[in-house]
């Protein structure tokens, strides 16, 4: 208001907010009555523009001799902005208090000396401390933290945060001991609180209960790393520990050894008494083995009836003694199931883990090979692996090749070549050749069957290879009309395992029906050894396909002399004279006579002969003079590729 506005001004009471007027008048009366030395009041007054402003009014009364009020002399200070700030601060504080009361985390605040000045209801519940009891106490007394595994006391995270002047978040759960002594696991975050100048004025600790989630994670972790049937470490966890042991061995920190144990009679129990008995047997054997190894060693069920034992701080000799103890324990164990008692045995392979080992896979492969050697040596025995063990090295190579062959089948890395078969006594109308298999390895190099066929036979992969060859050879012949028209005879090799496969003959017949090929143009070659070993099966196989018109050849003939007696009864069309006799035919009279004899016997039994390894013109001329019908070898033609692999 301006001075002129105040002349003849309305009653001052009309300027005071109605809600504040009674309080202001009471304060004035108290002052005039001498109850207060000055009049002081905080209230609202109307501004000239009509809005209400907050003021602090301070005044003293002037009274006459009779004590009647003449006037008030004083000042009024506009504090509207301060009042608005106070109200905003109050609302913010109220909101913070409600938030702290409502959130699901425990919250504790302290002053700069880490003395508790606030604790919310969740923190009360988690720590067991009430607010009135906790206030004024050191944070270490209210929030007592310990390592979750070792139970060693930990420095309070809030104290650490205040000292380092930065937020601290727990990287793993900590064990919190409540006021009543009960335990729970919590995760926490601590941060310093700064004043307006940036100095640390206190701190806040926020934490929540993770006991249930920790227990769930523990169970999940246990299930992920343990075999549920036996309670032992599973293969994945075992390989992880084996990896750590190998790193330690390479750093020469400790010595380790691995035992690979296989229960010899498990299949008998499983097949005769059922899977429940097999499961019970594995559980009992697992417990038996666990009782025989040291606490620091790792016992694992690797799968099936196979167990692995990682021996720490153990030389090879000590590992052999441990393996012998385990073998003896299994041997003395009796498994009882429904009044039946079984004696067991254990074949154990032992390998040292040294800095020379390449990786975990090679260690397990060596141990498995040693275990197989123990089985093949008579079972219920221990076999140690040595790097110069020729048999084990061969077996390891075969195991590696088995995996590579399966991968090659899946990835389409096989190829077909053909090798011409030349008539020696009279010309023939059309092409006559044998299909040869080649494998393209991971680096794109061509590998001949001699490098992988033994592994394929040992691990039962040859039937799958034979199926691939027949299916792709037939598909190629169907797609190449000129080749098919010019073809007199195409020879395809079959393994002895395929002859013993009940599903293989229907597969071959089905391929003929699907392709529509003239069966008389196809000749299947089977080795003399396979034919003699499974004479009746081979005979049935040959007779069934001969009804379709197929031809047959007996491959590598002469390497098994016991077969001569079978020959006159064996319904094949060709004898292939083994190349070991043909190669030295020019210099070795015995080999020459062997070729002559086989050729004559073949002709006497109504069969044509094919000599392998005809590597030059002189050998071909000699074979011609001996009356051999056909020659095959580098002297006739080099192998030529007819079907590329699916992988470039």
C-alpha positions as CSV (number, residue, x, y, z in Angstrom):
1,X,0.0,0.0,0.0
2,X,1.1,3.6,-0.6
3,X,1.0,6.2,2.2
4,X,-2.0,7.9,0.8
5,X,-3.8,4.5,0.7
6,X,-3.4,4.2,4.4
7,X,-5.0,7.5,5.2
8,X,-8.5,6.8,6.4
9,X,-7.5,3.1,6.0
10,X,-10.0,0.4,7.0
11,X,-9.8,-1.4,10.3
12,X,-6.5,-3.4,10.3
13,X,-8.4,-6.5,11.2
14,X,-9.9,-6.5,7.7
15,X,-6.4,-7.0,6.4
16,X,-5.7,-10.1,8.4
17,X,-6.7,-13.5,7.0
18,X,-9.9,-14.6,8.7
19,X,-8.3,-18.0,9.7
20,X,-5.5,-16.2,11.5
21,X,-7.5,-13.2,13.0
22,X,-8.5,-14.8,16.3
23,X,-4.9,-16.0,17.0
24,X,-3.5,-12.5,16.2
25,X,-6.0,-10.8,18.5
26,X,-5.2,-13.2,21.3
27,X,-1.5,-12.4,20.9
28,X,-2.2,-8.7,21.0
29,X,-4.3,-8.9,24.2
30,X,-1.7,-11.0,25.9
31,X,1.0,-8.4,25.0
32,X,-1.1,-5.4,26.1
33,X,-1.9,-7.3,29.4
34,X,1.8,-7.6,29.9
35,X,2.0,-11.3,29.5
36,X,4.6,-11.1,26.7
37,X,7.4,-8.5,26.3
38,X,6.6,-8.0,22.6
39,X,3.8,-8.9,20.3
40,X,5.0,-11.4,17.7
41,X,2.9,-13.3,15.2
42,X,3.2,-15.2,11.9
43,X,0.1,-14.8,9.9
44,X,-1.3,-13.9,6.5
45,X,-2.2,-10.4,5.4
46,X,-4.0,-9.2,2.3
47,X,-1.8,-7.5,-0.4
48,X,-3.2,-4.5,-2.3
49,X,-3.5,-6.7,-5.3
50,X,-5.8,-9.0,-3.3
51,X,-3.4,-11.9,-2.7
52,X,-2.5,-13.2,0.8
53,X,1.1,-12.8,1.9
54,X,2.8,-14.4,4.9
55,X,4.4,-11.9,7.3
56,X,6.2,-11.9,10.6
57,X,4.8,-9.1,12.7
58,X,6.8,-7.8,15.7
59,X,5.5,-4.8,17.7
60,X,5.3,-3.2,21.2
61,X,2.3,-1.5,22.6
62,X,1.9,2.2,23.5
63,X,-0.7,2.6,26.2
64,X,-2.1,5.5,28.2
65,X,-1.9,5.9,32.0
66,X,-4.9,3.9,32.4
67,X,-3.4,1.0,30.4
68,X,-5.5,1.4,27.4
69,X,-3.9,0.7,24.0
70,X,-3.0,3.8,22.0
71,X,-1.1,2.2,19.2
72,X,1.3,-0.7,18.2
73,X,4.7,0.3,17.0
74,X,6.6,-2.3,15.1
75,X,7.6,-3.9,11.8
76,X,6.2,-6.6,9.5
77,X,8.5,-8.7,7.4
78,X,7.2,-10.5,4.2
79,X,8.2,-14.2,4.5
80,X,6.0,-15.6,1.8
81,X,8.8,-17.1,-0.2
82,X,10.4,-18.7,2.9
83,X,7.0,-20.0,3.9
84,X,6.5,-21.6,0.5
85,X,9.9,-23.2,0.8
86,X,9.1,-24.6,4.2
87,X,5.8,-26.0,3.0
88,X,7.5,-27.6,0.0
89,X,10.2,-29.0,2.3
90,X,7.6,-30.3,4.7
91,X,5.8,-32.0,1.8
92,X,9.0,-33.5,0.5
93,X,10.0,-34.8,4.0
94,X,6.5,-36.2,4.5
95,X,6.7,-37.9,1.1
96,X,10.1,-39.3,1.9
97,X,8.8,-40.6,5.3
98,X,5.8,-42.2,3.7
99,X,8.1,-43.8,1.0
100,X,10.5,-45.1,3.6
101,X,7.6,-46.5,5.6
102,X,6.1,-48.2,2.5
103,X,9.0,-49.6,0.5
104,X,10.0,-53.3,0.8
105,X,13.6,-52.7,1.5
106,X,15.1,-52.0,4.9
107,X,16.6,-48.5,5.3
108,X,18.9,-47.2,8.0
109,X,20.4,-43.7,8.0
110,X,23.3,-42.5,10.2
111,X,25.1,-39.3,10.9
112,X,28.7,-38.6,9.9
113,X,29.9,-40.8,12.9
114,X,27.9,-43.8,11.7
115,X,25.4,-43.4,14.5
116,X,21.9,-44.5,13.7
117,X,19.4,-41.7,13.5
118,X,16.6,-43.4,11.5
119,X,15.4,-47.0,10.8
120,X,12.3,-47.8,8.8
121,X,9.8,-50.5,9.6
122,X,11.3,-53.1,7.2
123,X,14.7,-52.6,8.7
124,X,13.1,-53.0,12.1
125,X,11.7,-56.4,11.0
126,X,14.9,-57.5,9.4
127,X,17.4,-56.5,12.1
128,X,15.0,-57.0,15.1
129,X,15.8,-53.5,16.4
130,X,13.0,-51.0,17.1
131,X,13.5,-47.4,16.0
132,X,13.7,-46.0,19.6
133,X,16.2,-48.7,20.6
134,X,18.4,-48.3,17.5
135,X,18.7,-44.5,17.5
136,X,22.0,-43.3,18.9
137,X,23.7,-46.7,18.5
138,X,26.6,-47.5,16.2
139,X,25.6,-49.0,12.8
140,X,27.8,-52.0,13.5
141,X,25.7,-52.9,16.5
142,X,22.4,-52.8,14.6
143,X,23.6,-54.2,11.2
144,X,26.0,-57.1,12.0
145,X,27.3,-58.6,8.7
146,X,29.3,-61.8,8.3
147,X,30.8,-63.7,5.3
148,X,28.1,-66.0,3.9
149,X,30.4,-69.0,3.7
150,X,33.2,-68.5,6.2
151,X,31.1,-66.6,8.8
152,X,33.9,-64.2,9.3
153,X,32.9,-60.7,10.5
154,X,32.7,-58.1,7.7
155,X,33.3,-54.4,8.0
156,X,30.0,-52.6,7.9
157,X,29.2,-51.5,4.3
158,X,27.9,-48.1,5.4
159,X,31.1,-47.4,7.3
160,X,33.1,-48.4,4.2
161,X,30.9,-46.2,2.0
162,X,31.3,-43.2,4.4
163,X,35.1,-43.7,4.6
164,X,35.6,-44.1,0.9
165,X,33.0,-41.3,0.2
166,X,31.3,-43.3,-2.6
167,X,28.4,-45.8,-2.9
168,X,29.1,-49.4,-2.1
169,X,27.0,-52.3,-3.5
170,X,27.4,-55.9,-2.2
171,X,28.7,-58.3,-4.8
172,X,27.3,-61.3,-3.0
173,X,24.9,-61.9,-0.2
174,X,26.1,-61.4,3.4
175,X,24.9,-63.2,6.5
176,X,23.0,-60.8,8.8
177,X,22.7,-61.7,12.5
178,X,19.4,-60.3,13.9
179,X,19.1,-58.8,17.4
180,X,17.5,-62.1,18.6
181,X,20.4,-64.2,17.1
182,X,18.5,-65.5,14.1
183,X,20.2,-65.4,10.7
184,X,19.2,-64.3,7.3
185,X,21.0,-63.4,4.0
186,X,20.8,-59.9,2.6
187,X,22.1,-57.8,-0.2
188,X,22.8,-54.2,0.4
189,X,23.7,-50.8,-1.1
190,X,25.3,-48.1,1.0
191,X,25.9,-44.4,0.1
192,X,27.2,-41.3,1.9
193,X,24.9,-38.3,2.4
194,X,26.5,-34.9,1.7
195,X,25.5,-31.5,3.0
196,X,25.3,-28.3,1.0
197,X,29.1,-27.9,1.0
198,X,29.7,-31.3,-0.3
199,X,31.0,-32.7,3.0
200,X,29.8,-36.1,4.2
201,X,27.0,-35.5,6.8
202,X,25.9,-39.1,7.2
203,X,25.0,-42.2,5.3
204,X,22.1,-44.4,4.1
205,X,22.1,-48.2,4.0
206,X,19.4,-50.0,1.9
207,X,19.1,-53.8,2.2
208,X,16.7,-56.6,1.5
209,X,16.2,-60.2,2.4
210,X,17.5,-62.7,-0.2
211,X,17.4,-65.9,1.9
212,X,14.7,-67.6,-0.2
213,X,16.2,-66.6,-3.6
214,X,19.7,-67.7,-2.3
215,X,18.3,-71.1,-1.2
216,X,16.6,-71.5,-4.6
217,X,19.8,-70.6,-6.4
218,X,21.7,-73.0,-4.2
219,X,19.3,-75.8,-5.1
220,X,19.4,-74.9,-8.8
221,X,23.2,-74.7,-8.7
222,X,23.3,-78.1,-6.9
223,X,21.0,-79.7,-9.5
224,X,23.1,-78.1,-12.3
225,X,26.3,-79.5,-10.9
226,X,25.2,-82.8,-9.3
227,X,23.8,-86.1,-10.6
228,X,20.3,-86.5,-9.0
229,X,20.5,-90.3,-8.9
230,X,23.7,-90.6,-6.9
231,X,24.2,-87.2,-5.4
232,X,27.6,-87.1,-6.9
233,X,29.2,-84.3,-9.0
234,X,27.9,-84.6,-12.6
235,X,30.0,-84.7,-15.8
236,X,29.8,-80.9,-16.5
237,X,31.0,-79.9,-13.0
238,X,33.6,-82.7,-13.1
239,X,35.1,-81.4,-16.3
240,X,35.1,-77.9,-14.9
241,X,37.1,-79.1,-11.9
242,X,39.3,-81.1,-14.2
243,X,40.0,-77.9,-16.1
244,X,41.1,-76.2,-12.9
245,X,43.3,-79.2,-12.0
246,X,45.0,-79.1,-15.5
247,X,45.7,-75.3,-15.1
248,X,47.2,-76.0,-11.6
249,X,49.3,-78.9,-13.1
250,X,50.6,-76.7,-15.9
251,X,51.6,-74.1,-13.3
252,X,53.3,-76.9,-11.4
253,X,51.3,-76.1,-8.2
254,X,50.1,-79.6,-7.5
255,X,50.0,-83.1,-8.9
256,X,46.8,-84.8,-10.0
257,X,45.6,-88.1,-11.4
258,X,42.3,-89.3,-13.0
259,X,40.6,-92.6,-12.5
260,X,38.0,-93.7,-15.0
261,X,35.8,-96.5,-13.5
262,X,33.3,-98.7,-15.3
263,X,31.1,-101.3,-13.5
264,X,31.5,-104.6,-15.3
265,X,28.2,-106.3,-14.5
266,X,25.9,-103.3,-14.6
267,X,24.2,-104.3,-17.9
268,X,23.4,-107.8,-16.5
269,X,21.6,-106.3,-13.5
270,X,19.9,-103.7,-15.6
271,X,18.6,-106.1,-18.2
272,X,17.6,-108.9,-15.8
273,X,16.1,-106.9,-12.9
274,X,15.0,-103.7,-14.7
275,X,16.0,-100.0,-14.5
276,X,14.9,-99.6,-10.9
277,X,17.5,-102.1,-9.9
278,X,20.1,-100.5,-12.1
279,X,19.4,-97.1,-10.5
280,X,19.6,-98.6,-7.0
281,X,22.9,-100.3,-7.9
282,X,24.4,-97.0,-9.2
283,X,23.3,-95.2,-6.0
284,X,24.9,-97.9,-3.7
285,X,28.1,-98.1,-5.7
286,X,28.3,-94.3,-5.7
287,X,28.0,-94.2,-1.9
288,X,30.6,-97.1,-1.7
289,X,33.2,-95.3,-3.8
290,X,32.6,-92.0,-1.9
291,X,33.5,-93.8,1.3
292,X,36.8,-94.9,-0.1
293,X,38.1,-91.5,-1.5
294,X,39.6,-88.6,0.5
295,X,37.5,-85.5,1.2
296,X,39.6,-83.4,-1.2
297,X,39.2,-85.8,-4.1
298,X,36.3,-85.4,-6.5
299,X,34.0,-88.3,-7.3
300,X,31.6,-88.0,-10.2
301,X,29.1,-90.0,-12.1
302,X,30.1,-89.3,-15.7
303,X,27.1,-91.1,-17.2
304,X,25.6,-94.6,-17.4
305,X,27.7,-96.9,-15.2
306,X,30.9,-94.8,-15.6
307,X,32.5,-92.9,-12.7
308,X,35.4,-90.5,-12.6
309,X,37.7,-89.8,-9.7
310,X,39.9,-86.7,-9.7
311,X,42.7,-87.3,-7.2
312,X,44.5,-84.2,-5.8
313,X,48.1,-84.2,-4.7
314,X,48.5,-87.7,-6.1
315,X,51.3,-89.3,-8.0
316,X,50.6,-92.1,-10.6
317,X,51.7,-94.8,-8.1
318,X,49.4,-93.4,-5.4
319,X,46.6,-93.2,-8.0
320,X,47.2,-96.9,-8.9
321,X,47.0,-97.9,-5.3
322,X,43.7,-95.9,-4.9
323,X,42.3,-97.5,-8.0
324,X,43.2,-100.9,-6.7
325,X,41.4,-100.1,-3.4
326,X,38.3,-99.0,-5.3
327,X,38.4,-102.1,-7.5
328,X,38.7,-104.4,-4.5
329,X,35.8,-102.5,-2.7
330,X,33.6,-103.0,-5.7
331,X,34.7,-106.7,-6.0
332,X,33.8,-107.4,-2.4
333,X,30.4,-105.6,-2.7
334,X,27.3,-107.6,-3.0
335,X,24.2,-106.1,-4.7
336,X,20.9,-107.6,-3.5
337,X,17.6,-107.2,-5.4
338,X,14.5,-109.2,-4.7
339,X,16.4,-112.2,-3.2
340,X,18.9,-112.2,-6.0
341,X,22.6,-111.4,-5.2
342,X,25.0,-110.1,-7.7
343,X,28.8,-109.9,-7.6
344,X,30.3,-106.9,-9.4
345,X,33.6,-105.9,-10.9
346,X,35.2,-102.7,-11.9
347,X,37.5,-101.9,-14.8
348,X,39.6,-98.8,-14.1
349,X,41.8,-96.7,-16.3
350,X,44.3,-94.4,-14.6
351,X,46.1,-91.4,-16.2
352,X,48.4,-88.8,-14.6
353,X,47.5,-85.1,-15.2
354,X,50.6,-83.3,-16.1
355,X,51.7,-80.1,-17.8
356,X,52.1,-82.1,-21.1
357,X,48.4,-82.8,-21.3
358,X,46.7,-80.7,-24.0
359,X,43.2,-80.3,-22.7
360,X,40.4,-81.9,-20.7
361,X,39.1,-83.8,-23.7
362,X,42.5,-85.5,-24.3
363,X,42.7,-86.5,-20.6
364,X,39.3,-88.0,-20.5
365,X,39.9,-89.7,-23.8
366,X,43.1,-91.2,-22.5
367,X,41.4,-92.4,-19.3
368,X,38.5,-93.9,-21.2
369,X,41.0,-95.7,-23.5
370,X,42.8,-97.1,-20.4
371,X,39.5,-98.2,-19.0
372,X,38.6,-100.0,-22.3
373,X,42.0,-101.6,-22.2
374,X,41.3,-102.9,-18.7
375,X,38.0,-104.3,-19.9
376,X,39.6,-106.0,-22.9
377,X,42.3,-107.3,-20.7
378,X,39.8,-109.5,-18.8
379,X,37.7,-106.9,-16.8
380,X,38.0,-106.3,-13.0
381,X,41.4,-104.8,-13.3
382,X,43.3,-101.5,-13.4
383,X,45.2,-100.3,-16.4
384,X,47.4,-97.2,-16.4
385,X,47.9,-95.0,-19.4
386,X,51.3,-94.3,-20.8
387,X,52.1,-92.0,-23.7
388,X,54.0,-94.8,-25.4
389,X,51.2,-97.3,-25.1
390,X,50.7,-98.2,-28.8
391,X,47.4,-99.9,-28.3
392,X,45.9,-97.0,-26.3
393,X,47.3,-94.5,-28.8
394,X,45.6,-96.4,-31.6
395,X,42.4,-96.5,-29.7
396,X,42.5,-92.8,-28.9
397,X,43.0,-92.1,-32.7
398,X,40.0,-94.3,-33.5
399,X,37.8,-92.6,-30.9
400,X,38.8,-89.2,-32.4
401,X,38.2,-90.5,-35.9
402,X,34.7,-91.9,-34.9
403,X,33.7,-88.4,-33.9
404,X,35.1,-86.9,-37.1
405,X,33.4,-89.5,-39.3
406,X,30.0,-88.8,-37.7
407,X,30.6,-85.0,-38.3
408,X,31.6,-85.7,-41.9
409,X,28.3,-87.6,-42.4
410,X,26.3,-84.8,-40.9
411,X,28.1,-82.1,-42.9
412,X,28.2,-83.9,-46.2
413,X,32.0,-84.1,-46.4
414,X,32.3,-87.5,-48.2
415,X,33.1,-87.8,-51.9
416,X,32.9,-90.7,-54.4
417,X,35.6,-91.6,-56.8
418,X,35.7,-94.4,-59.5
419,X,38.6,-96.6,-60.5
420,X,38.4,-98.4,-63.8
421,X,38.5,-102.2,-64.0
422,X,40.1,-103.3,-67.3
423,X,39.2,-106.6,-69.1
424,X,42.3,-108.6,-70.0
425,X,41.1,-111.6,-72.1
426,X,38.4,-110.0,-74.2
427,X,36.9,-106.5,-74.7
428,X,33.6,-105.5,-73.1
429,X,30.9,-103.2,-74.2
430,X,30.7,-100.4,-71.6
431,X,32.4,-99.0,-68.5
432,X,33.4,-101.2,-65.6
433,X,34.6,-99.5,-62.4
434,X,34.6,-99.6,-58.7
435,X,33.3,-96.7,-56.6
436,X,35.8,-95.6,-53.9
437,X,35.0,-93.5,-50.9
438,X,37.0,-90.4,-49.8
439,X,36.5,-88.0,-46.9
440,X,37.3,-84.3,-47.0
441,X,38.6,-83.4,-43.5
442,X,38.0,-80.2,-41.6
443,X,40.9,-78.5,-43.5
444,X,39.6,-79.5,-46.9
445,X,42.2,-82.3,-47.4
446,X,41.2,-85.6,-49.0
447,X,41.5,-88.6,-46.7
448,X,41.5,-92.2,-48.0
449,X,39.5,-94.9,-46.1
450,X,42.7,-96.6,-44.8
451,X,43.0,-93.8,-42.3
452,X,39.4,-94.0,-40.9
453,X,37.8,-97.3,-41.8
454,X,39.1,-99.2,-38.8
455,X,37.6,-96.6,-36.4
456,X,34.3,-96.8,-38.4
457,X,34.2,-100.5,-37.9
458,X,35.1,-100.5,-34.2
459,X,32.4,-97.9,-33.4
460,X,29.8,-99.4,-35.7
461,X,29.6,-96.5,-38.1
462,X,30.2,-98.5,-41.3
463,X,26.5,-99.3,-41.9
464,X,25.7,-95.6,-42.0
465,X,28.6,-95.0,-44.4
466,X,27.4,-97.9,-46.6
467,X,23.9,-96.3,-46.7
468,X,25.4,-93.0,-47.7
469,X,27.4,-94.5,-50.5
470,X,24.5,-96.5,-52.0
471,X,22.0,-93.6,-51.7
472,X,24.4,-91.1,-53.3
473,X,25.8,-93.5,-55.9
474,X,22.3,-94.4,-57.1
475,X,21.3,-90.7,-57.1
476,X,24.4,-89.9,-59.2
477,X,23.7,-92.6,-61.7
478,X,20.0,-91.6,-62.0
479,X,21.0,-88.0,-62.7
480,X,23.7,-88.9,-65.3
481,X,21.9,-90.5,-68.3
482,X,25.1,-90.9,-70.4
483,X,26.9,-92.6,-67.6
484,X,24.0,-94.9,-67.0
485,X,23.7,-95.9,-70.6
486,X,27.4,-96.5,-71.0
487,X,27.6,-98.5,-67.7
488,X,28.4,-102.2,-67.8
489,X,29.2,-102.7,-64.1
490,X,29.5,-100.5,-61.1
491,X,31.0,-102.1,-58.0
492,X,30.1,-100.8,-54.5
493,X,31.9,-102.0,-51.3
494,X,29.8,-103.2,-48.3
495,X,31.1,-103.8,-44.7
496,X,30.6,-106.9,-42.7
497,X,28.5,-104.9,-40.2
498,X,26.0,-104.1,-42.9
499,X,25.6,-107.7,-43.7
500,X,24.6,-108.4,-40.1
501,X,22.2,-105.4,-40.0
502,X,18.6,-106.7,-40.4
503,X,17.4,-103.4,-41.7
504,X,20.1,-103.0,-44.4
505,X,18.8,-105.5,-47.0
506,X,15.3,-103.8,-47.0
507,X,17.1,-100.4,-47.4
508,X,19.0,-101.6,-50.5
509,X,15.9,-103.1,-52.1
510,X,14.0,-99.9,-51.4
511,X,16.8,-97.9,-53.1
512,X,16.5,-100.0,-56.2
513,X,12.8,-99.5,-56.3
514,X,13.0,-95.7,-55.8
515,X,15.8,-95.2,-58.3
516,X,14.6,-97.6,-61.0
517,X,18.2,-98.6,-61.7
518,X,18.9,-101.8,-63.6
519,X,20.2,-104.1,-60.8
520,X,22.3,-106.1,-63.2
521,X,24.6,-103.1,-63.6
522,X,25.4,-103.1,-59.8
523,X,28.0,-105.3,-58.2
524,X,28.4,-105.4,-54.4
525,X,31.9,-106.2,-53.0
526,X,32.2,-107.9,-49.6
527,X,35.5,-108.8,-48.1
528,X,36.5,-112.5,-47.8
529,X,36.9,-112.1,-44.0
530,X,33.4,-110.7,-43.5
531,X,31.9,-113.3,-45.7
532,X,33.5,-116.2,-43.9
533,X,32.8,-114.7,-40.5
534,X,29.0,-114.4,-41.2
535,X,28.6,-117.0,-43.9
536,X,24.9,-117.7,-43.5
537,X,24.0,-114.0,-43.2
538,X,26.1,-113.1,-46.2
539,X,24.6,-116.0,-48.2
540,X,21.0,-114.8,-47.5
541,X,22.0,-111.3,-48.4
542,X,23.6,-112.3,-51.7
543,X,20.7,-114.6,-52.7
544,X,18.1,-111.9,-52.0
545,X,19.8,-109.3,-54.1
546,X,20.8,-111.8,-56.8
547,X,17.0,-112.3,-57.4
548,X,16.9,-108.6,-58.4
549,X,19.8,-109.2,-60.8
550,X,22.7,-107.8,-58.7
551,X,26.3,-109.2,-59.1
552,X,28.7,-109.9,-56.2
553,X,32.4,-109.9,-55.8
554,X,34.5,-111.4,-53.0
555,X,37.1,-108.8,-52.1
556,X,40.7,-109.2,-50.8
557,X,40.5,-112.9,-51.7
558,X,43.5,-115.0,-50.5
559,X,44.1,-113.3,-47.2
560,X,42.1,-115.9,-45.4
561,X,43.0,-119.3,-46.7
562,X,40.3,-121.1,-44.6
563,X,37.8,-119.8,-47.1
564,X,38.7,-122.1,-49.9
565,X,36.3,-124.7,-48.6
566,X,33.4,-122.2,-48.7
567,X,34.2,-121.0,-52.1
568,X,32.3,-123.5,-54.2
569,X,29.2,-122.9,-52.2
570,X,29.5,-119.1,-52.1
571,X,27.3,-117.5,-54.8
572,X,29.6,-114.7,-56.0
573,X,30.4,-113.7,-59.5
574,X,33.9,-112.3,-59.1
575,X,37.0,-113.1,-57.0
576,X,39.2,-110.1,-56.4
577,X,42.8,-111.3,-55.8
578,X,44.3,-109.4,-52.9
579,X,46.9,-106.8,-54.0
580,X,49.5,-108.2,-51.5
581,X,50.0,-111.1,-53.9
582,X,49.8,-109.0,-57.1
583,X,52.2,-106.2,-56.1
584,X,55.4,-108.5,-56.2
585,X,54.2,-110.9,-58.8
586,X,57.1,-110.0,-61.1
587,X,59.8,-110.8,-58.5
588,X,58.3,-113.3,-56.1
589,X,57.5,-116.8,-57.6
590,X,55.4,-117.7,-54.5
591,X,53.1,-114.7,-55.1
592,X,52.9,-115.6,-58.7
593,X,51.8,-119.1,-57.9
594,X,49.3,-117.8,-55.4
595,X,47.7,-115.6,-58.1
596,X,47.8,-118.6,-60.5
597,X,46.1,-120.9,-58.0
598,X,43.4,-118.4,-57.0
599,X,42.7,-117.7,-60.6
600,X,42.3,-121.4,-61.4
601,X,40.2,-122.1,-58.4
602,X,38.0,-119.2,-59.3
603,X,37.5,-120.4,-62.8
604,X,36.8,-124.0,-61.5
605,X,34.0,-122.6,-59.3
606,X,32.5,-120.5,-62.2
607,X,33.8,-117.2,-61.1
608,X,35.7,-114.5,-62.9
609,X,38.8,-113.0,-61.4
610,X,40.0,-109.4,-60.8
611,X,43.6,-108.7,-59.8
612,X,44.1,-105.6,-57.6
613,X,47.2,-103.4,-57.4
614,X,48.1,-103.8,-61.1
615,X,50.4,-100.8,-61.0
616,X,52.3,-101.0,-64.3
617,X,52.1,-102.5,-67.8
618,X,54.5,-105.4,-66.9
619,X,52.2,-106.6,-64.1
620,X,49.2,-106.3,-66.4
621,X,51.0,-108.4,-69.1
622,X,51.9,-111.0,-66.5
623,X,48.2,-111.2,-65.3
624,X,47.0,-111.5,-68.8
625,X,49.4,-114.4,-69.4
626,X,48.2,-116.1,-66.2
627,X,44.6,-116.0,-67.5
628,X,43.3,-113.4,-65.0
629,X,40.1,-111.9,-66.3
630,X,40.4,-108.3,-65.1
631,X,43.0,-105.9,-63.7
632,X,42.6,-102.9,-61.5
633,X,45.2,-100.4,-60.3
634,X,47.2,-97.4,-61.1
635,X,48.6,-99.2,-64.2
636,X,45.1,-99.2,-65.6
637,X,43.8,-95.8,-64.4
638,X,44.0,-93.3,-61.5
639,X,40.8,-92.8,-59.4
640,X,38.6,-90.0,-60.7
641,X,36.1,-88.0,-58.7
642,X,32.5,-88.4,-59.7
643,X,30.6,-86.9,-56.8
644,X,31.9,-83.9,-54.9
645,X,31.3,-83.3,-51.2
646,X,28.5,-80.9,-50.2
647,X,31.2,-78.8,-48.5
648,X,33.3,-76.7,-50.9
